[in-house]
Amino acid sequence: MRGHSRLQSRQSKRFIERKKTRVVLGWFVGIVALASWFVALTAFTHLSFLAVSQIEVQGADQDIENNISAATLNSLQGKYWGLFSKDNIFIYSKADAAEAVRVASERIDSVNIKRSGLNSLLITVREKIPVALICPYLPDFFNEDASSAVAFASSSPAAAGPATCYLADKEGFIFQKAPFDLKSGYNRYYIPALTDNETSRIIGNFATSTAEFVALQDFYNSVSRAGLKVLAILAKDKGEYEMYVQTNDNITVVYFNDSRSFNDQLSNLISFWNKMTGSFEYIDVRYGSNVFYRQMQ
């Protein structure tokens, strides 16, 4: 019995040793296979015929197409974790490429990217739609006679001399200089607080807060729909505004502010305008139901 027990013990030890050997060999084969697969995958991402080398841009003006293409290709340079090529058509980062396109131009509103073949990307963009003209300086209506002041207010920025105006979208985001040959059909705002100098970059910022801009746009458009010819709004400090309205050959200044509802002030202005006749130097609707005004002499 003792001899049988010793034999069983030796067999059990050999079985355990063989099992350990098989486990170690299995791990070794698995690691080698995984490493081989990893090396193959890494090499696959570096195949030149799978690298993004061409960018096709649709929907953008020609003057920014090259910037978009260059920015996209630049975002695909380098490697993930120092191993996998970022420009591989199957593993490139669409999010990184889209962000690079947006950074390439403030004029971009939306971006769509998809593969086009084995080494090309098709980038479709939509540019921002301008709704307002933003001029970062004071208007100069009253240093001119009435007729020239009206011409100044309704002309292109070139008519105002060297000063530059900018285009803003529906949220008040400023994304482009206004072309000098622009025939302005946009609402015009004078915002001197937007200083155009080396330390204050206008393009890429907001004219005002979006909420304020949307409210001003609604006020501006409502006055226009009521039949008044609005030339511009001047945004001053502490929520004070001046609206310039053309009346015959004169300009009437309408004073309003954000301390009261724009709708209430709008209602008072329209009611006053429909009831009164003549030309006005100014109309002030900032004080409740009372409207203060001065007629032209």
SVG drawing of the C-alpha trace seen along z (x, -y; Angstrom):
<svg xmlns="http://www.w3.org/2000/svg" viewBox="-53 -126 60 128">
<polyline fill="none" stroke="black" stroke-width="0.4" points="0.0,0.0 2.8,-2.3 4.5,-1.6 1.2,-2.4 0.9,-5.7 4.4,-6.7 3.6,-6.0 0.5,-8.0 2.4,-10.9 5.0,-10.9 2.4,-10.7 0.5,-13.6 3.6,-15.8 4.4,-15.0 0.8,-15.9 1.0,-19.2 4.3,-20.0 3.0,-19.1 0.0,-21.3 2.1,-24.2 4.3,-23.7 1.2,-23.8 -0.1,-26.9 3.2,-28.7 3.5,-27.6 -0.1,-28.7 0.7,-32.1 3.9,-32.4 2.1,-31.5 -0.7,-33.9 1.7,-36.8 3.7,-36.1 0.4,-36.0 -0.8,-39.2 2.5,-40.9 2.5,-39.7 -1.0,-41.0 -0.1,-44.3 2.9,-44.7 0.9,-43.8 -1.8,-46.3 0.8,-49.0 2.3,-48.3 -1.2,-48.3 -1.9,-51.9 1.3,-53.1 0.5,-51.7 0.9,-54.6 -2.0,-53.7 -4.3,-54.0 -3.0,-57.4 -5.2,-60.5 -3.4,-62.6 -6.1,-64.5 -8.8,-66.8 -11.9,-67.9 -13.8,-70.9 -17.3,-71.7 -19.5,-74.6 -16.7,-77.1 -15.6,-80.2 -12.4,-79.7 -10.4,-82.1 -10.6,-79.7 -10.5,-76.3 -6.7,-76.0 -6.7,-76.9 -9.3,-74.2 -7.3,-71.6 -4.0,-72.5 -5.6,-72.5 -7.2,-69.1 -4.0,-67.5 -2.1,-69.0 -4.5,-67.5 -3.7,-64.1 0.0,-64.3 1.7,-62.2 0.8,-58.9 -1.6,-57.7 0.4,-56.6 3.5,-56.8 2.4,-53.7 -0.6,-54.1 -0.5,-56.6 -3.2,-59.3 -3.6,-59.7 -4.8,-56.2 -8.2,-56.4 -9.8,-53.9 -8.7,-55.3 -8.3,-59.0 -10.1,-61.2 -13.1,-62.8 -13.6,-64.9 -10.0,-66.3 -10.3,-67.0 -13.7,-68.8 -12.2,-70.9 -9.3,-71.8 -11.7,-73.0 -13.6,-75.2 -10.3,-76.7 -9.1,-77.3 -11.9,-79.9 -14.4,-81.7 -16.7,-81.7 -17.5,-78.0 -20.9,-77.2 -21.0,-73.4 -18.7,-70.6 -19.4,-67.2 -16.5,-64.8 -16.6,-61.4 -14.2,-59.1 -13.9,-59.4 -11.8,-56.4 -8.8,-55.0 -6.8,-58.2 -9.2,-61.1 -11.6,-63.0 -14.7,-64.9 -15.3,-67.9 -18.6,-69.7 -19.0,-72.9 -21.6,-75.5 -20.5,-79.1 -22.2,-81.4 -25.0,-83.6 -24.5,-87.3 -27.4,-89.1 -25.8,-92.3 -23.0,-94.8 -20.9,-95.6 -18.9,-98.9 -16.5,-99.3 -16.6,-103.1 -19.0,-106.0 -21.3,-107.1 -20.5,-110.6 -24.0,-111.6 -24.1,-115.0 -20.9,-116.4 -22.4,-116.4 -25.4,-117.9 -28.6,-115.8 -28.3,-114.5 -24.7,-113.4 -25.3,-111.8 -28.1,-109.7 -25.8,-108.7 -23.1,-107.8 -25.4,-105.6 -26.7,-103.6 -23.5,-103.2 -20.8,-100.6 -18.0,-100.8 -15.7,-102.3 -17.9,-105.5 -17.0,-105.9 -13.3,-106.2 -10.7,-103.8 -12.8,-102.4 -13.7,-98.7 -17.0,-97.1 -17.6,-93.3 -20.2,-90.7 -22.0,-88.9 -24.3,-85.9 -27.7,-85.5 -26.0,-84.9 -23.9,-88.1 -20.7,-86.2 -18.3,-88.3 -16.7,-86.1 -15.5,-88.3 -14.6,-91.8 -17.3,-93.3 -16.2,-93.7 -15.7,-97.2 -18.0,-96.7 -20.8,-95.4 -24.2,-96.8 -25.5,-96.6 -28.9,-95.2 -28.0,-94.1 -28.9,-95.7 -26.1,-98.0 -24.7,-98.4 -22.1,-100.9 -20.3,-99.3 -17.3,-101.5 -16.5,-99.1 -15.2,-96.7 -11.8,-98.3 -10.0,-97.2 -6.3,-97.2 -3.4,-94.8 -4.7,-93.8 -8.4,-93.4 -9.3,-90.9 -12.7,-91.5 -13.1,-88.6 -13.9,-85.5 -15.6,-87.3 -19.3,-88.3 -20.6,-91.8 -22.5,-91.6 -24.0,-88.7 -26.1,-86.5 -29.2,-87.3 -28.7,-91.1 -28.0,-90.8 -31.1,-88.7 -33.2,-91.2 -31.7,-94.2 -32.3,-92.4 -35.9,-91.9 -36.3,-95.5 -34.6,-96.7 -36.7,-94.5 -39.9,-95.3 -39.3,-99.1 -38.5,-98.5 -41.7,-96.4 -43.7,-99.3 -42.6,-101.4 -39.7,-103.4 -36.5,-103.5 -33.9,-102.5 -30.3,-103.4 -28.4,-102.0 -28.3,-101.4 -25.5,-102.7 -24.8,-100.5 -23.4,-102.6 -22.3,-101.8 -24.6,-100.5 -27.3,-99.2 -28.1,-102.5 -28.9,-102.7 -29.6,-105.1 -31.5,-104.2 -31.1,-106.4 -34.3,-106.7 -34.4,-108.6 -37.3,-111.0 -37.3,-112.8 -33.8,-114.5 -33.3,-114.4 -32.2,-111.8 -34.2,-111.2 -32.5,-109.7 -34.6,-107.3 -33.3,-106.7 -34.1,-103.4 -32.3,-101.1 -32.4,-97.7 -33.7,-98.8 -37.3,-98.3 -38.8,-95.8 -37.8,-96.3 -41.4,-95.4 -42.9,-98.1 -40.5,-100.7 -41.2,-99.5 -45.0,-99.7 -44.6,-103.3 -42.4,-104.3 -44.8,-102.9 -47.9,-104.4 -46.2,-107.8 -44.9,-107.6 -48.4,-106.8 -50.1,-109.6 -47.6,-112.5 -46.7,-114.4 -43.6,-116.4 -39.9,-115.8 -38.2,-115.1 -34.7,-115.8 -35.1,-113.0 -37.7,-110.7 -37.1,-109.2 -39.1,-106.1 -37.1,-105.1 -39.5,-106.5 -42.6,-104.3 -45.7,-105.5 -44.3,-109.0 -42.5,-109.7 -40.3,-112.7 -39.4,-114.3 -38.1,-117.5 -39.3,-118.5 -37.0,-119.9 -37.0,-123.7"/>
</svg>
